[in-house]
Amino acid sequence: MAYVWDKSMTTGVPRIDAQHQELIQKLNGLLAAMKVRKGQEELVNLIGFLGEYVTKHFSDEEAEMERRKCPFAVTNKLAHQQFLRKFQSFKKRFETEGSTPSLILEVQKELGDWVVQHIKQIDTKLAVVVNEPVAT
């Protein structure tokens, strides 16, 4: 099942929304590649790219929440740390097990579903503070 970005995921910050859309595309690409058992090297590259992308996106998003004094900034940062630990765990498992059917399902459930729910439940809280004056 492919993930789809929709308006319920809007944060009100175009750069963050664009990153979310790209993140969802990358997750979909990773899951599709794993399902057809693409070459190990290609999957390692995709996982590496996704890890770097997530790290940069989380940093950008956390900075935006801090800058705008979003009341969910700490919750967001803690959730990101949890995701990164989970992602690293899956990455290590992939490196030792390969793209097994059980790992594919876990990646979809634990990472893909997490991203969508996180965006809808936490990241969208940015929309509430976007129109407030930003402290400089």
Secondary structure, DSSP 8 states (H G I E B T S, - for coil): ------GGG--S-HHHHHHHHHHHHHHHHHHHHHHTT--HHHHHHHHHHHHHHHHHHHHHHHHHHHHTT-TTHHHHHHHHHHHHHHHHHHHHHHHHH-S-HHHHHHIIIIIIHHHHHHHHHTGGGHHHHHTS----
